[in-house]
Amino acid sequence: MDRSASIEGQEVVTLAPGLDGRLLTAEEVAERLQVTVAWVHEMARREEMPSLKLGKFRRFSSEAIEDWLREHQVGAYKRRAT
């Protein structure tokens, strides 16, 4: 849920809890993960990757993507990280 507040007569809208304010495009996510943009779109469409639908646009919270990556780690590194 969005929250808003008034500061000196101006309305300030904050993002929902858990969003750090930085939204990424599918292209930016693909570049960071070194995968294709089509793969990112497909994972988001299947709701296997966290994303936000803003009308016809899809955006990705950098914080949510980092959390999602941590959840998908395998092997000894995952055990040490938790």
LOPA-859180 format. One record per residue: residue in three letters; x, y, z of N, C-alpha, C in turn. Coordinates in steps of 0.02 Angstrom, whole numbers, plus 50000, padded with zeros to 5 digits. Each point is the difference from the previous one (the first is absolute). Layout:
% residues N
AlaXYZXYZXYZ...
This chain:
% residues 82
Met500424994250000499585005850000500445006250000Asp499855004849957500385006249998499815004250060Arg500485003750024499885004650055500195006949975Ser499675005150026500195006849981500015004450061Ala500385005349997500055004850054500065006949969Ser499885005050040500065006849976500605003350033Ile500455002849959500585003550025499985007049970Glu499935005050044499975007049978499505001049943Gly499414997050008499475001049951500054995749938Gln500544996049992500074995749942499884992850021Glu499634996449959499874993050015500604995849978Val500234995750045500564995649986499734992950003Val500094996249947499764993149997500604995450011Thr499934995350046500534995150011499764993349972Leu500484995949982499844993549973499784995250055Ala499714994649980499774995050047500594997350040Pro499884997650061500544997050039500354994549960Gly500664999650006500384994949965500285002449934Leu499795005949977500285002849939500505005350019Asp500594999549972500535004850018499995006349957Gly499525000549956499955006049959500324999449932Arg500424995049989500344999249935499644994549962Leu499675002049946499674995149957500414999049938Leu500084993749980500404998249943499554997949942Thr500255000849939499664997449941500224992749990Ala499654996549957500184993149984500714999949970Glu500175005049961500665000349969500545000650054Glu499875004150051500505000850053500074993650041Val499454996750013500024993650037500384994849959Ala499854999649936500354995249956500745001249999Glu500205006349997500715001650000500334997950065Arg499685001550056500284998150066500064992550008Leu499514996349974499994992750009500364996449943Gln500195003649949500334997249941499574994749967Val499375001949989499524995749965499665004349947Thr499574996949960499655003949948499405003750030Val499825005449966499415003850020499384995649995Ala499974995849949499434995549992499934995450060Trp500554997650027499984995650059499715003850060Val500215006150010499755004150055499245001049992His499795001849940499285001049987499604993650014Glu500274994449978499654993650010499954998250074Met500545000850038499994998650071499505004550037Ala499985006349980499535004750031499284998249981Arg499904998349937499324998149977499744994050038Arg500444995150013499814994050037499975001150076Glu500175006150020500035002050071500514995850039Glu500544998249966500554996550032500555004850023Met499945006249979500475005350019499575005950023Pro500195003350055499605005550024500015005949952Ser499415002749987499965005849955499375004050017Leu499985005949972499435004550009499715001549931Lys499344999649994499685002049938499735007050009Leu500225004449957499785006950000499675001249933Gly499364998449996499655000349936500294994849954Lys500245002149942500304995349953500744998950013Phe500275003650049500714999650015500134995250058Arg500594996949999500204995750055500665002750026Arg500045000850066500615002450031500194995350057Phe500625000550021500284995450049500345004050055Ser499834998550063500335003350056500694996950008Ser500515004350003500684997350007500064996050065Glu499675002450053500024996450064499664993149995Ala499434999749966499644993749992500404995149958Ile500355002549948500414995649958500584997250040Glu500325004250041500554997650042499764994650049Asp499425001150031499714995050045499854993549963Trp499725000749940499824994249959500634996049983Leu500545003549984500634996549985500264996250060Arg499965003150059500224996650062499594993750012Glu499355000349987499564994250009500174994449952His500305001649944500144994949948500734997650001Gln500385002150049500694997650005499994992650020Val500494996449976500064992950017500704998550026Gly500074994550033500664997750021500235002950066Ala500644999150014500295001850064499965007550013Tyr500065004149948499975007250009499345002150032Lys499464997049978499345001650027499974998550075Arg500284994450020499984998250071500395005050042Arg500555002649974500405004950038499665006850001Ala499635001749948499705006649994499385000850044Thr499694994650021499385000750040500134999550074
